[in-house]
Amino acid sequence: MSQADTQEQTDHPSRPPYRPHVGENRPYLRDVILGVNDGLVSILLLVAGLVGGQLGSAEVLLGGLVGALAGAVSMALGEYLATKSQEEVWDAELLLEDEHIKHYRDEEAAQLYELLEPFGLDGEDLEEAVRIFSATDQRLKQAMAVLEFGVVESERRSPYRAGWMSGGFFLAGSALPLAPFLFSLEPNVSLLWSVGLTFIGLFIVGWTKTRITYNPGVRSGLENMLIAGAGATLAWWVGRILDISLS
């Protein structure tokens, strides 16, 4: 926020405080939230199932570590491939748009009338907007990219960055539910600590997310905790039933 904006805020005390946009990291917030949440929840469910299956703390820790590493690699590769595929689709669409502009320029420019009308433009204003956006091939391509395909360059994602963020934050999230099993505690005691630490982590993630979305922080944190708690309970019972069935 510039000094001029600050002065203007002082001159208009009735206006709410200025809140900046998230910025260039916005396209990758989903990778952070998904990675941490998935690491917390999936590894908690895994260790809960293993404890329910009557495994010792060392076996649960080993299984959890393998699950965490496998999950992180899977998340990273999956997000990389998904993002790469999506970006390749956008690139193909934009290349096709180049072809359309080269061979069907008048038809492409005519589409602007339909695409700009929802903005409340009509008459001379609409004609002027179409004239401006279709003045050059590059400008027409950019206008069609945004209006027809919803492709905004600042919102495009790097497959490499999306991949390492998803995998890295998954691994970071998985550390909390695994931590209690590093100590020589009775498995069910370690599981209780694991549930507690995971709930704290989920609440923090939910609350932090609301610093960006401006939604109620407590509700989002409790929602995360409730979902994880239900899943952990189910996983424990599945492990217990399988242990009894296979005994």
N, C-alpha and C positions, 0 to 999 in steps of 0.2 A: 504494500500500500504506500503510495507516494505521499510526500509532505503535503501536497495540494489536497489529496484525498483526506488526509488527517485534519487539515484545516477546515475542509468542507464539512466533515463530520462534526467538528466543534461548532460550526456555524448552524448546524441542523441537529440539535440534541435529541429531537423526537425520533430520528431515524435509528434503526437497529444498527449495531456494530457491523463494520465491514468484514465479511467473511471471504477469504480468498479461495479460489478453486484449487483442486488437488494438484493439477499440473501434469507434467509429462509422465508421472508414474501411474496415472489413472488407468491406462489399459492393462496394467499388471496387478491391480488390487485383487482381482479374482484369483490369481495364482497364489497370492499370499494367504488369503482367507481359506481357499480350498485346500492348499497344502498343509497349513497348520491344523485346521479342523480335521482333515482326513487322517493326519498323523496321530493326533490326540485320540480320536474316536476309534479308528480301526485297530490301533495297537492296544487300546484299552479293551476292546471287544476280544481281541486275540488272547491277551493274558487272562482275561476273565474266563474264557472258554478253557484254557489250559489249566487254570487253577480248579475250575469245576470238574475237569477230568482227573483230578487228584495227582497232578504232577508236582514235583518239588520245585523250590524256588530257582535252583540252578537250571533245571530243564525249562522252566517258564521263561527265565531270562534269555537262554539260548534261543528258544523259539521266537521270543519277542524281537531279539536282535536280528535274526534272519528275516523275520517278517518286516521289520523296519527298513532294512537294506533293500529287500526285494520290492517293497512298496515304494520307496524313494526312486529306485531305478525305473519302475513301471510308471510312476507319475511323471518323471522327467521325460522319458521316451514318448509316453502317450501324449503329453501336452506339446512336446516338440513336433510330433507328427501331425497332430490336430491343427496346431497353429500354422505349420508350414503348408498344409493342405488348404486351409482357408485363405492364406495369403496368396497361394498360387491361383486360386479361383479368382480373387480380386485382380491379380495381374493379367489373367487371361481375359477377364471382362474388359479391362482397360485397353488391352491390345485390340480387342474386337471393336471397342469404341473408336480407336484410331482409324480402323478400317472403315467404319461407318461414316466417320466425319470426312474421310478422304473421298469416298464414293457416293455417299448419300447425305451430304452436308445440309441441304435444304430440309430434308426430312428430320434430321437430328435437331436442327434449330427450331423446327416447328413443334417438336416435343416440349420445348421450354414453356410454351404457352400453357400446356396442361400441367406441367410440373410446378409452375410458379403461381397458378391460380389459387391453390390452397393458402398462400401467404396473404391473401386479400388484395392482390393486385388485379386491376382491370383497366380497360380503356387505354389511355395514353401512358399511364404508369406501367402497365404490363408491356406495351409495345417498347417503351424505353428500356425496361429491364431486359427484355429479349435481345434488343439491339446491343446493349452493353455486353451481355454474357456471350453473345455469338460473334463479337467483333473480331476475335482471332481464334484459330483452331485450338490453341492451348487453353484459352479461357473457356471455350465451349466444352472442351474435354473435362476440365476441372468442375465446371458447373454440372455436367451430366454425371460425373463420378459421385458428387455429393447428393444431388437431387434424385437421380435415378437408382444408384446403387447404395447410397449411404456410406461411401468410402471417403473418409477424412484422413489425410496423411498423418496428422498428429495422433490419430487413434489406432494406427496400424501397429501390429505387434511383431517383435523379433522372435522367431521360433526358438533360438538359442536362449534368449533371456527368459522367455516363458517356461522353457523346459527346466533350466537350472533353478528357477525360483520355485516352481511347483515341487520338484524333487528335494531341494534344499530345505524348504519350509516344512515339507512332510517329515523329513528326518529330524528337524528341530522340534516339531510337535510331538513326535514319538518318544522323545527323551523323557518327558514327564511321566507317562504311565509306566515306563520301564525302570525309572530311577529307584523305586523302593526295593526292587528285586536284586539290586546290587548288594544289599545288606542281608545278612544271614537271619532273616526273620521267617516265621511260619508263613506259608504261602497265603493263607486267608488274611493274615495281618498285612502282608505286603500288598495284597489286592485292595484292602480298605484304604491304605495310604495312596495307592495308585489311583483309585477312584477320586479321593480327595484332591490330589494334585491335578488330575485331569480336569475336574470340575473347576478348579481355580483357573487353570489355563483357558478353558472354554469361556468362562465368564469374562476374563480379561480380553480375549479375542472379540467376543460379542460387544463388550463395552467399547473397545477401541474402534471397532467398525462404525459405531454410532457417532464417533467424533467426526466422521466424514459424511455419514448419511443424515446426521442430526435427528435420528430417531431416539426414542427412550432407551438409555443405556442398560438399565436394570432388566427391562423386559427381554432385550436381545440376549443378554448374558444368561438369564434364567432359561430361556428357550433352548440355547445350546446345551445347558446342563441337563435339562429334562430329556432331550433326545438321546444324549449319551448315556444317561442313567438307565433309560428303558432298554437301550441296546446292550449295555453291559449285563443287565439282569437276564435278558434273553440268552446272551452268549454263555453265561455261567450255567444256566439250566440246560442248555444244549450239551455243553461239555459234561455235565453231571449225568444226564440221561445216557449219553454215549458211553461213559465210563461204566455205568451200571449194566448197560446192554451188552458190552463187550467183555465184562468180567466173567 
